[in-house]
């Protein structure tokens, strides 16, 4: 699979629903990701934009979820 050829993206609310996770918590976890990791923003008319993921991004996010759940303090940002 070529990572640079995106055929579809899935919005964060759909990913949260599919994974059975809270959208706000998922957004916090996904803040560790970059575009190279498969996280991007989708904009529409009159919208601020919504976080979305490529298929590779969902895989990456699932790994971050696993890591976060194994050690909840590991990825927390320092305020």
C-alpha positions in Angstrom: 0.0 0.0 0.0 1.3 3.4 -0.9 0.8 5.8 2.1 0.9 8.9 -0.1 -2.1 7.7 -2.2 -5.2 8.4 0.0 -8.4 6.9 -1.4 -10.7 7.8 1.5 -10.7 9.4 5.0 -12.8 8.7 8.0 -13.9 11.5 10.4 -13.0 11.4 14.0 -16.6 11.0 15.1 -17.0 7.9 12.9 -13.7 6.4 14.2 -14.8 7.1 17.8 -18.1 5.4 17.1 -16.5 2.4 15.4 -13.9 2.0 18.1 -16.3 2.6 21.0 -14.2 5.5 22.3 -15.1 9.0 23.5 -14.5 11.5 20.7 -12.9 14.1 23.0 -10.5 11.5 24.5 -9.7 10.2 21.0 -8.9 13.8 19.8 -6.5 14.1 22.7 -4.8 10.9 21.8 -4.7 11.8 18.1 -3.0 15.2 19.0 0.3 13.1 19.1 -0.1 12.4 15.4 1.0 14.3 12.3 -0.1 14.3 8.7 2.6 11.6 8.0 0.9 9.4 10.6 -2.4 9.6 8.7 -4.2 12.4 10.6 -5.5 15.4 8.6 -8.2 18.1 8.6 -11.2 18.2 6.3 -12.9 21.5 5.5 -16.3 22.2 4.1 -18.3 25.3 3.3 -19.1 27.2 6.5 -17.2 24.6 8.7 -14.2 25.1 10.9 -12.9 21.7 9.8 -13.0 18.2 11.3 -10.2 15.8 12.1 -10.1 12.8 9.9 -7.8 9.8 9.3 -6.6 7.7 6.5 -6.7 3.9 6.8 -3.1 4.1 7.9 -4.0 6.8 10.3 -6.6 4.6 12.0 -4.1 1.9 12.4 -1.6 4.4 13.9 -4.4 5.8 16.2 -5.3 2.3 17.4 -1.7 1.7 18.4 -1.6 5.0 20.3 -4.9 4.0 22.0 -3.3 0.7 23.1 -0.2 2.4 24.4 -2.3 5.1 26.2 -4.5 2.4 27.9 -1.5 0.4 29.0 0.1 3.5 30.6 -2.3 6.4 30.9 0.3 8.8 32.0 2.9 8.1 29.2 1.5 10.4 26.5 0.0 13.1 28.7 1.1 16.6 27.8 2.9 18.7 30.4 0.8 21.8 31.1 
